Amino acid sequence: MSLAIVRTVAQRAASLSFPMGSRAIFGIKLPKYGPDPLDLATGLEKKEMLARATGNQDPFEIAAIKRGAGTKDVPTQIPSMEPNRIVGCICNEDSLYIAYMTLYMGEKKRCECGHWYELVQGKGITHASWIL
């Protein structure tokens, strides 16, 4: 008699619908439980996750930047949160090396290929809850 009850309970549990990503123990599907990664994150990691959640996919501004006009009057602007930054320029499409240079805030600098760059103030990681 107890075997029939266990079988009935197991059949009813198996017939329930569970969300995608569920797991099974002894053939019975169980929902996936666990804390949200945002609840476990702290410090800079949490700031990065919140920035990505608000739509800023490059919170540290390290993604490659496509060159603009690159003239002395209209240089390619490189954002930075520091007063200087090392920048690499791939001068030609088929180039086998990268020309590196150090840019300083407010100064324009010319690469070996003749392209001009300028360091400008970046926006950094900000969130409404960090304002004191």
N, C-alpha and C positions, 0 to 999 in steps of 0.2 A: 504494500500500500504506500509506504513512504517513497519507494522508487517511482511510482506513478506521479506523486506530487512533485518530486524533483524534476521529472521529465516535463511535466506541464509548465512549471515555472521557467525552465530553460527554453522551452518552445516559445513562450510568450515574450521572454526577454530577447530572443533571436528575431522575433517578428517586428520588434520596434525599429523605427528608422532613426539612424544616427547621422550626424553631419560628416562631410568628407574629412578625411584625416583621422577617423576614429581608429581605435585599436581593439584587439580581441584578446581575451584571456579565457582559456579553456573553451574556445569556440563561441563565447558570448561577447558580443560587441559592446565596448564601453566607450563613452565619450572621452575626448581628449581634454585633460585638465592640466593646468599649470599656470604660473604667474605670467603676466605680460612682460616681455623683455624691457619695456620702458620703466616698469616698476622696480626692476632689479638694477638698472643702470644708475651710475652716479657720476658726478664731476663732468669732465669734458666729454665723455662718451654720451651722457644724457643730453648735454647741450647740442651735440651733433645730431642725435636722434630727433630732438625737438625741431631743430632747424630743417632737417630733411622732411619732417612731417608737415611743416608749414610751406614746403615747396622749394626750399633752397637746396638744390641737389649738389652744390659745390660750396659747402659752408667755409672751407679753409682756402678757397680760391687757388686751387692747385691744378685745375684742369688746363689742358693745352689751349692757348689763345691763338686764333687765326690772325695773321698779320693784316693790318689795314693798309691805308695809303702809304705810310712809312716815309713821308717826306719830312723835312726839317720843320716846316710850318704845321703839319698835321701828323705827328708821330703816333705809332701804335702805343696805346695806353695800357700799362700793366698795373693791375691793382695790387696793393700791398698794405699790410697792417704794421709793417716795420719801416724804419727809415732807409733800409737798403734791401736789395734782393738780387740773387744770382739768376740770370735768365739765359737760356740756351736758344740760339737761332739756327735753324736748319736752312742755310743760305740757298741751296739748290735742292730740287726735288730728288736728284740722284746723288746727293752729297753723302759721303761715307763718314763724316764727322759732324759734330755739333760745335758751333762757335759759342763759347760761354763768355759772359761779361757781367760785371756788377753794376747795377743801376742804383742811383741815389735819388731820394725824394726831391722833386722839383728840378732835376737836371735832365736834359735830353742827351742821349748817347747814340752814336752811330756804330753799326755793326760792320764787320769786314766786307759784307756784300753791299753796303751802302744804305741799308734800311735803318730808320731812326726809331728809337724807343724812348718812352718817358714813364717814370714811376708816378702813380697817382694814389691817393688815399683810398683803401678798400673799405667795404662796409662791415666785414667781419661777421661774427655770429651774434645775433641779437634776438631777443625774445621779450614779449611784453611782461612776463613774470620776473625778469631780471632787473627791471627798473626799480631803483630804490626810492 
